Amino acid sequence: MEEAPGSLQKNNTIPPRGYSRAGYNLLLAILGLLLLSIIFAQQIKIGPGKAGAFTSQSLAAEIAIKSYYAYGKWYSAVPMSSWQKQQIEHLRNTQLKVALQEFRKSAAANPSVTELRRLLIIEYPGNRPEVIKRLASPSSGASSAEIDMWKAVYLSSGSLSKDKVADFKARIDGLNLGWYGHLALEGLYQRGGLKAKAAAERSAAEQAAAHMLARVVGLAALIGMAGIFGFGLLFWYMAQSRSGSLPQPLAYRFPPEVQSLASGYLLEAFVVYIALTIAIQVFAAVPLRFILSAVPSQNTTVYAVVLVYFLSGILAFLFLRYRIKIGGLSWEMLGLTSYNLQKDILWGVGGYAASLPLVFVAGMISQYLTRFVQTPENPIIPLFMESGTAAGRVMLLLLATVAAPFFEELFFRGALFNSFRARWGLAAGIVLSSMVFGLLHPLPLGFLPIFALALVLSTLAYRRGSLIPGMVTHALNNAVAFAMLIALAGW
């Protein structure tokens, strides 16, 4: 892969001096220390988490238990042979066992009141007394009135009066159990002898679960088709590259008088970006959450995370702007431009499709290599699942599909990739910047898939001389992941 000649006019304001090798090496050392601190912080979070943390185990349990009820809907609605019914029943029982296993693990690691309530609702009758005992502990935060209710519903042998049923229904509705509320009400109505209402709640649970599974299967099918198309694009791209039929890349070599200076200033900006992100998370997150706690909202944590992200991104952007100005550089040199916006968007869409088979294969390899190693949670999952309102999830959607693609492409591909490219060449720029991008995501499972995605993003920046295609690819990748969370958990 060769670079095209420079396309910019010589900038006479560029200082004649370069960036010292010692200064550049010092920046690399600082960057290494920052990366190590982030990796270390990730590993610390692997242990028992804070109460209320939603984990991948919680998500796996969600999928399994809803699959169990969705299969129950199809079991009763679709005519089947006895053999087919046996297979479906076996599949249902397997899903129930998986759900219980994952919820038990999640509740053991993070014994929040939410996790314990869900486990209690789906648990086998013989195991419920132990779950109620854990829910009754002071650390869970459940009230004594709630504990009495669960004991009356799940542990008592007598039937409940109509007044008790009405009182407990109001209490269950007030717990915001979501889909699990149907299951809790089913148990309540059964205890009250209201069989028709119990059947209606079970049917509602099965219907909602069936819709969830249909959404997930449909979205997975679309992603699969996009991946097949992307595999064809990869094959075409490699064939065209080998034959030399591709148009000349729009990226350019830095002019000799700016190359050394640009590499140092851009690395400075990237180091400041990472340092600010860490510093603001450490020192500003708590004050922000305290300030936001005065606002009546269920999304305090979400708003704090969004504010911290924007604050670090904007401050780093201002520093990068300052370095560009005094260094005689330009935003065009970083790729914050477009020579043909329509083509750049199409390249971004194609880049997303082409990344799918690479990310899938990398994910399978990573899954196999790290099957016995625990990986920290992707922070977007607990934030999404625990955000209390649609407003919180809209904020997360904007963060994932607008802010993250802009800031991360600007600093990882615009600053870091161009810094390494100016210092060591194109191949080193692509590989090393992609490695740093992978290291800043949950390790070790997340490294290879994110590294594969970053290779595509860096290649797009080089080939088009613009960050726009990478921003489009990045936004599509995050949007599809967000859509899958919505399909699994509902809005």
C-alpha positions as CSV (number, residue, x, y, z in Angstrom):
1,M,0.0,0.0,0.0
2,E,1.6,3.2,-1.2
3,E,0.8,6.8,-0.4
4,A,-0.3,9.3,-3.0
5,P,1.7,12.5,-3.4
6,G,0.7,15.6,-1.5
7,S,-2.4,17.5,-2.6
8,L,-2.0,20.6,-0.5
9,Q,-0.2,23.8,-1.3
10,K,2.9,24.5,0.8
11,N,2.0,26.4,4.0
12,N,4.6,29.2,4.4
13,T,3.6,29.7,8.1
14,I,5.0,26.3,9.1
15,P,8.0,26.7,11.4
16,P,11.3,25.4,9.9
17,R,12.0,23.3,12.9
18,G,10.8,19.8,13.5
19,Y,9.6,17.9,16.6
20,S,12.4,16.4,18.7
21,R,12.8,12.6,18.8
22,A,13.2,12.8,22.6
23,G,9.9,14.7,22.9
24,Y,8.1,12.2,20.7
25,N,9.5,9.3,22.7
26,L,8.4,10.9,25.9
27,L,4.9,11.3,24.5
28,L,4.9,7.6,23.6
29,A,6.0,6.7,27.1
30,I,3.2,8.8,28.6
31,L,0.7,7.2,26.2
32,G,1.9,3.7,27.3
33,L,1.4,4.6,31.0
34,L,-2.1,5.9,30.2
35,L,-3.0,2.8,28.4
36,L,-1.7,0.6,31.2
37,S,-3.8,2.6,33.7
38,I,-7.0,2.1,31.7
39,I,-6.3,-1.6,31.3
40,F,-5.6,-1.9,35.0
41,A,-8.8,-0.1,35.8
42,Q,-10.7,-2.4,33.5
43,Q,-9.4,-5.5,35.3
44,I,-10.3,-4.1,38.7
45,K,-13.9,-3.8,37.6
46,I,-14.0,-7.5,36.8
47,G,-14.5,-8.5,40.5
48,P,-17.8,-8.2,42.4
49,G,-19.5,-5.1,41.0
50,K,-21.5,-2.4,42.6
51,A,-25.1,-3.2,43.5
52,G,-27.3,-2.6,40.5
53,A,-24.8,-3.2,37.8
54,F,-26.3,-4.9,34.8
55,T,-23.9,-7.5,33.3
56,S,-23.6,-9.7,30.2
57,Q,-24.9,-12.5,32.4
58,S,-28.0,-10.5,33.0
59,L,-28.4,-10.0,29.3
60,A,-27.9,-13.7,28.6
61,A,-30.5,-14.5,31.2
62,E,-32.9,-12.0,29.6
63,I,-32.5,-13.6,26.2
64,A,-32.9,-17.1,27.6
65,I,-36.0,-16.5,29.8
66,K,-37.8,-14.6,27.1
67,S,-36.9,-17.3,24.6
68,Y,-38.5,-19.8,27.0
69,Y,-41.8,-17.9,27.0
70,A,-41.7,-17.2,23.3
71,Y,-41.3,-20.9,22.5
72,G,-44.3,-21.4,24.9
73,K,-46.4,-19.0,22.7
74,W,-45.5,-20.9,19.5
75,Y,-45.9,-24.2,21.2
76,S,-49.6,-23.5,21.9
77,A,-50.3,-21.5,18.7
78,V,-48.7,-23.6,15.9
79,P,-50.0,-27.1,15.1
80,M,-47.2,-29.6,15.7
81,S,-46.6,-33.3,15.8
82,S,-45.8,-35.0,19.1
83,W,-42.1,-35.3,18.1
84,Q,-42.0,-31.6,17.4
85,K,-43.7,-30.8,20.7
86,Q,-41.1,-32.9,22.5
87,Q,-38.2,-31.0,20.8
88,I,-39.8,-27.6,21.6
89,E,-40.4,-28.6,25.2
90,H,-36.7,-29.8,25.5
91,L,-35.6,-26.5,24.0
92,R,-37.8,-24.5,26.4
93,N,-36.4,-26.4,29.4
94,T,-32.9,-25.8,28.3
95,Q,-33.6,-22.1,28.0
96,L,-35.1,-22.0,31.4
97,K,-32.1,-23.7,32.9
98,V,-29.7,-21.3,31.2
99,A,-31.8,-18.3,32.4
100,L,-31.7,-19.5,36.0
101,Q,-28.0,-20.3,35.8
102,E,-27.1,-16.8,34.5
103,F,-29.4,-15.0,36.8
104,R,-28.0,-16.8,39.8
105,K,-24.5,-15.9,38.7
106,S,-25.4,-12.3,38.1
107,A,-27.3,-12.0,41.4
108,A,-24.3,-13.6,43.2
109,A,-21.9,-11.1,41.7
110,N,-24.1,-8.0,41.9
111,P,-26.9,-8.6,44.5
112,S,-29.0,-5.6,43.6
113,V,-32.6,-5.5,44.4
114,T,-33.4,-5.6,40.6
115,E,-31.5,-8.8,40.0
116,L,-32.9,-10.5,43.1
117,R,-36.4,-9.6,42.2
118,R,-36.0,-11.1,38.7
119,L,-34.4,-14.2,40.0
120,L,-37.2,-14.6,42.6
121,I,-39.9,-14.3,40.0
122,I,-38.5,-17.0,37.7
123,E,-36.8,-19.3,40.3
124,Y,-38.0,-22.8,41.1
125,P,-40.5,-22.8,44.0
126,G,-38.1,-24.8,46.3
127,N,-35.4,-22.2,45.9
128,R,-37.5,-19.1,46.5
129,P,-37.1,-19.0,50.3
130,E,-33.4,-18.5,49.9
131,V,-33.8,-15.7,47.4
132,I,-36.4,-13.9,49.6
133,K,-33.9,-14.2,52.5
134,R,-31.2,-12.5,50.4
135,L,-33.8,-9.9,49.3
136,A,-34.6,-9.2,52.9
137,S,-31.1,-8.3,53.8
138,P,-30.6,-4.5,54.6
139,S,-28.1,-4.1,51.7
140,S,-30.7,-5.0,49.0
141,G,-32.9,-1.9,49.8
142,A,-36.2,-3.8,49.6
143,S,-38.8,-2.7,52.1
144,S,-40.3,-5.0,54.8
145,A,-43.7,-4.5,53.1
146,E,-42.3,-5.8,49.8
147,I,-40.8,-8.9,51.6
148,D,-44.1,-9.6,53.2
149,M,-45.8,-9.5,49.8
150,W,-43.4,-11.9,48.2
151,K,-43.8,-14.3,51.1
152,A,-47.5,-14.2,50.8
153,V,-47.4,-14.7,47.0
154,Y,-44.7,-17.4,46.8
155,L,-44.4,-19.1,50.2
156,S,-47.8,-19.1,51.8
157,S,-50.2,-22.0,51.2
158,G,-53.5,-20.3,51.6
159,S,-55.4,-18.1,49.0
160,L,-55.3,-14.3,49.1
161,S,-58.3,-12.1,49.6
162,K,-59.5,-9.7,46.9
163,D,-58.3,-6.8,48.9
164,K,-54.8,-8.3,49.3
165,V,-54.7,-9.1,45.6
166,A,-55.6,-5.5,44.8
167,D,-53.1,-4.1,47.3
168,F,-50.3,-6.4,46.0
169,K,-51.0,-5.6,42.4
170,A,-50.6,-1.9,43.1
171,R,-47.3,-2.6,44.9
172,I,-46.0,-4.8,42.0
173,D,-47.0,-2.1,39.5
174,G,-45.0,0.4,41.5
175,L,-41.8,-1.7,41.4
176,N,-41.3,-1.0,37.7
177,L,-40.5,-4.6,36.9
178,G,-41.2,-4.2,33.2
179,W,-41.7,-7.5,31.4
180,Y,-41.2,-9.4,34.7
181,G,-44.3,-7.7,36.0
182,H,-46.5,-10.0,33.9
183,L,-44.9,-13.0,35.6
184,A,-45.2,-11.5,39.1
185,L,-48.9,-10.7,38.5
186,E,-49.4,-14.2,37.1
187,G,-48.2,-15.7,40.4
188,L,-50.3,-13.2,42.4
189,Y,-53.5,-14.0,40.5
190,Q,-52.9,-17.7,40.9
191,R,-52.5,-17.3,44.6
192,G,-55.8,-15.3,44.6
193,G,-57.6,-17.9,42.6
194,L,-58.1,-15.6,39.6
195,K,-57.2,-18.2,36.9
196,A,-58.4,-16.1,34.0
197,K,-56.4,-13.1,35.0
198,A,-53.3,-15.3,35.6
199,A,-53.7,-16.8,32.1
200,A,-54.0,-13.4,30.6
201,E,-50.8,-12.2,32.3
202,R,-48.9,-15.3,31.1
203,S,-50.2,-14.8,27.6
204,A,-49.1,-11.1,27.6
205,A,-45.6,-12.3,28.8
206,E,-45.4,-14.9,26.0
207,Q,-46.6,-12.4,23.4
208,A,-44.0,-9.8,24.4
209,A,-41.3,-12.4,24.5
210,A,-42.3,-13.7,21.0
211,H,-42.1,-10.1,19.6
212,M,-38.6,-9.7,21.2
213,L,-37.3,-12.9,19.6
214,A,-38.8,-12.0,16.2
215,R,-37.1,-8.6,16.3
216,V,-33.7,-10.2,17.2
217,V,-34.0,-12.8,14.5
218,G,-35.0,-10.2,11.9
219,L,-32.1,-7.9,12.8
220,A,-29.6,-10.8,12.9
221,A,-30.8,-11.8,9.4
222,L,-30.2,-8.2,8.1
223,I,-26.8,-8.1,9.7
224,G,-26.0,-11.5,8.1
225,M,-27.0,-10.3,4.6
226,A,-24.9,-7.2,5.1
227,G,-22.0,-9.4,6.1
228,I,-22.3,-11.5,2.9
229,F,-22.4,-8.3,0.8
230,G,-19.4,-7.0,2.8
231,F,-17.5,-10.2,2.1
232,G,-18.0,-9.6,-1.6
233,L,-16.7,-6.0,-1.1
234,L,-13.6,-7.3,0.6
235,F,-12.9,-9.7,-2.2
236,W,-13.4,-7.0,-4.8
237,Y,-11.2,-4.5,-2.9
238,M,-8.4,-7.0,-2.6
239,A,-8.6,-8.0,-6.2
240,Q,-8.7,-4.4,-7.4
241,S,-5.7,-3.5,-5.1
242,R,-3.7,-6.4,-6.4
243,S,-4.4,-5.4,-10.0
244,G,-3.8,-1.7,-9.4
245,S,-7.2,-0.8,-10.7
246,L,-8.3,1.2,-7.7
247,P,-8.3,5.0,-8.0
248,Q,-5.3,6.8,-6.5
249,P,-5.8,7.3,-2.8
250,L,-6.8,10.8,-1.8
251,A,-4.5,10.7,1.3
252,Y,-1.2,12.5,0.9
253,R,2.3,12.6,2.3
254,F,2.9,15.4,4.8
255,P,5.3,17.9,3.1
256,P,8.8,17.4,4.5
257,E,8.8,20.7,6.4
258,V,5.7,19.7,8.3
259,Q,6.1,16.0,8.7
260,S,8.1,15.9,11.9
261,L,6.2,18.7,13.5
262,A,2.8,17.3,12.6
263,S,3.6,13.9,14.0
264,G,4.6,15.4,17.4
265,Y,1.7,17.9,17.7
266,L,-0.9,15.3,16.7
267,L,0.5,12.8,19.2
268,E,0.4,15.6,21.8
269,A,-3.3,16.1,21.1
270,F,-4.1,12.4,21.3
271,V,-2.3,12.1,24.6
272,V,-4.2,15.1,26.0
273,Y,-7.5,13.5,24.8
274,I,-6.8,10.3,26.7
275,A,-5.4,12.1,29.7
276,L,-8.4,14.4,29.9
277,T,-10.8,11.5,29.5
278,I,-9.2,9.7,32.5
279,A,-8.8,12.9,34.6
280,I,-12.4,14.1,34.1
281,Q,-13.8,10.6,34.8
282,V,-11.8,10.4,38.1
283,F,-12.2,14.0,39.4
284,A,-15.4,15.4,37.7
285,A,-17.7,12.4,37.6
286,V,-18.6,12.4,41.3
287,P,-19.3,16.2,41.5
288,L,-21.3,16.0,38.3
289,R,-23.4,13.1,39.7
290,F,-23.9,15.1,42.9
291,I,-25.1,18.1,41.0
292,L,-27.4,16.0,38.8
293,S,-28.8,14.2,41.8
294,A,-30.7,17.4,42.5
295,V,-32.5,16.9,39.2
296,P,-35.5,14.6,39.6
297,S,-34.6,11.9,37.0
298,Q,-33.9,8.2,36.8
299,N,-31.0,8.9,34.4
300,T,-28.5,10.6,36.6
301,T,-25.7,8.2,35.8
302,V,-26.4,8.4,32.1
303,Y,-26.4,12.2,32.1
304,A,-23.1,12.2,34.1
305,V,-21.5,9.8,31.6
306,V,-22.6,11.9,28.6
307,L,-21.4,15.2,30.2
308,V,-18.0,13.7,31.1
309,Y,-17.6,12.4,27.5
310,F,-18.5,15.7,25.9
311,L,-16.4,17.7,28.3
312,S,-13.3,15.7,27.7
313,G,-13.9,15.6,23.9
314,I,-14.5,19.4,23.6
315,L,-11.5,20.3,25.8
316,A,-9.3,18.0,23.7
317,F,-10.7,19.5,20.5
318,L,-9.8,23.0,21.7
319,F,-6.2,21.8,22.4
320,L,-6.0,20.2,19.0
321,R,-7.2,23.4,17.4
322,Y,-4.5,25.3,19.2
323,R,-1.8,22.9,18.1
324,I,-3.0,23.0,14.5
325,K,-3.0,26.8,14.5
326,I,0.5,27.4,16.0
327,G,2.0,24.5,13.9
328,G,0.8,25.9,10.6
329,L,-1.2,22.7,10.0
330,S,-4.8,22.4,8.8
331,W,-8.0,20.4,9.5
332,E,-7.7,19.1,5.9
333,M,-4.4,17.5,6.9
334,L,-6.3,15.5,9.5
335,G,-9.0,14.5,7.1
336,L,-11.7,16.7,8.6
337,T,-12.9,17.5,5.1
338,S,-14.6,15.8,2.2
339,Y,-13.7,15.9,-1.5
340,N,-17.0,14.2,-2.4
341,L,-19.5,13.9,0.4
342,Q,-21.8,11.5,-1.4
343,K,-19.0,9.1,-2.2
344,D,-17.6,9.4,1.3
345,I,-20.9,8.3,2.8
346,L,-21.2,5.4,0.3
347,W,-17.7,4.3,1.2
348,G,-18.7,4.5,4.9
349,V,-21.7,2.3,4.3
350,G,-19.6,-0.1,2.3
351,G,-16.9,0.0,5.0
352,Y,-19.4,-1.1,7.6
353,A,-20.5,-4.0,5.5
354,A,-16.9,-5.0,4.8
355,S,-16.0,-4.8,8.5
356,L,-18.7,-7.3,9.5
357,P,-17.0,-10.5,8.3
358,L,-13.7,-9.4,9.7
359,V,-15.2,-8.5,13.0
360,F,-17.2,-11.8,13.1
361,V,-14.1,-13.9,12.4
362,A,-12.0,-11.9,14.9
363,G,-14.8,-12.3,17.5
364,M,-14.9,-16.1,17.0
365,I,-11.1,-16.3,17.4
366,S,-11.1,-14.1,20.4
367,Q,-14.0,-16.0,22.0
368,Y,-12.0,-19.3,21.6
369,L,-8.7,-17.8,22.9
370,T,-10.2,-16.1,25.9
371,R,-12.9,-18.6,26.8
372,F,-11.4,-19.1,30.3
373,V,-10.6,-15.5,30.9
374,Q,-13.1,-13.0,32.2
375,T,-13.6,-9.7,30.3
376,P,-14.9,-6.4,31.7
377,E,-18.4,-5.3,30.6
378,N,-18.9,-3.0,27.7
379,P,-20.1,0.1,29.7
380,I,-22.9,0.8,27.2
381,I,-24.8,-2.4,28.2
382,P,-25.4,-1.6,31.9
383,L,-26.1,2.1,31.1
384,F,-28.7,1.1,28.5
385,M,-30.4,-1.5,30.6
386,E,-30.5,0.6,33.7
387,S,-31.6,3.9,32.1
388,G,-35.0,4.5,33.5
389,T,-36.7,6.4,30.6
390,A,-36.7,6.9,26.9
391,A,-34.9,10.2,27.4
392,G,-31.9,8.5,28.9
393,R,-31.7,6.0,26.1
394,V,-32.0,8.8,23.5
395,M,-29.0,10.4,25.2
396,L,-27.1,7.2,25.0
397,L,-28.1,6.7,21.3
398,L,-26.8,10.2,20.5
399,L,-23.6,9.5,22.4
400,A,-23.0,6.2,20.6
401,T,-24.0,7.3,17.1
402,V,-23.0,11.0,16.9
403,A,-20.5,12.0,19.6
404,A,-18.4,8.9,19.7
405,P,-18.0,8.6,15.9
406,F,-17.0,12.2,15.7
407,F,-14.5,12.5,18.6
408,E,-13.0,9.0,18.3
409,E,-12.5,9.3,14.5
410,L,-11.0,12.8,14.9
411,F,-8.5,11.7,17.6
412,F,-7.8,8.0,16.7
413,R,-7.7,8.3,12.9
414,G,-7.2,12.1,12.5
415,A,-4.6,12.6,15.2
416,L,-3.1,9.2,16.2
417,F,-3.1,7.5,12.8
418,N,-1.7,10.6,11.0
419,S,1.0,11.0,13.7
420,F,2.2,7.4,13.4
421,R,1.9,7.6,9.6
422,A,4.0,10.8,9.5
423,R,6.6,9.3,11.8
424,W,6.9,5.6,10.6
425,G,4.9,5.2,7.4
426,L,1.5,4.1,6.3
427,A,1.5,0.4,7.4
428,A,2.8,1.2,10.9
429,G,0.2,4.0,11.2
430,I,-2.7,1.7,10.4
431,V,-1.6,-1.2,12.6
432,L,-0.3,0.8,15.6
433,S,-3.3,3.2,15.8
434,S,-5.7,0.2,15.4
435,M,-3.9,-1.6,18.3
436,V,-4.3,1.4,20.6
437,F,-8.0,1.6,19.6
438,G,-8.4,-2.0,20.5
439,L,-6.6,-1.7,23.8
440,L,-9.0,1.0,25.0
441,H,-12.0,-1.3,24.7
442,P,-12.9,-4.2,27.1
443,L,-10.0,-6.7,27.2
444,P,-9.2,-9.3,26.3
445,L,-12.4,-10.4,24.5
446,G,-12.9,-7.0,22.8
447,F,-9.4,-6.4,21.4
448,L,-9.4,-8.5,18.2
449,P,-12.9,-7.5,17.0
450,I,-12.2,-3.8,17.7
451,F,-8.8,-4.1,16.1
452,A,-10.3,-5.5,13.0
453,L,-12.9,-2.7,12.8
454,A,-10.1,-0.1,13.4
455,L,-8.1,-1.5,10.4
456,V,-11.1,-0.8,8.2
457,L,-11.6,2.7,9.7
458,S,-7.9,3.6,9.1
459,T,-7.9,2.2,5.6
460,L,-11.0,4.3,4.8
461,A,-9.3,7.5,6.2
462,Y,-6.2,6.8,4.0
463,R,-8.1,5.8,0.9
464,R,-10.5,8.7,0.9
465,G,-8.3,11.3,2.6
466,S,-11.3,12.1,4.8
467,L,-12.7,11.0,8.2
468,I,-16.2,11.1,7.0
469,P,-16.4,7.5,5.7
470,G,-15.0,6.3,9.0
471,M,-17.5,8.3,11.0
472,V,-20.3,6.8,8.9
473,T,-18.9,3.2,9.5
474,H,-18.4,3.9,13.2
475,A,-21.9,5.3,13.6
476,L,-23.5,2.4,11.7
477,N,-21.6,-0.1,13.9
478,N,-22.8,1.6,17.1
479,A,-26.3,2.1,15.8
480,V,-26.7,-1.6,14.9
481,A,-25.4,-2.7,18.3
482,F,-27.8,-0.2,19.9
483,A,-30.7,-1.6,17.8
484,M,-29.9,-5.1,19.0
485,L,-30.1,-4.0,22.6
486,I,-33.5,-2.4,21.9
487,A,-34.6,-5.6,20.2
488,L,-33.5,-7.6,23.2
489,A,-34.8,-5.4,26.0
490,G,-37.4,-3.2,24.3
491,W,-37.4,0.5,24.3
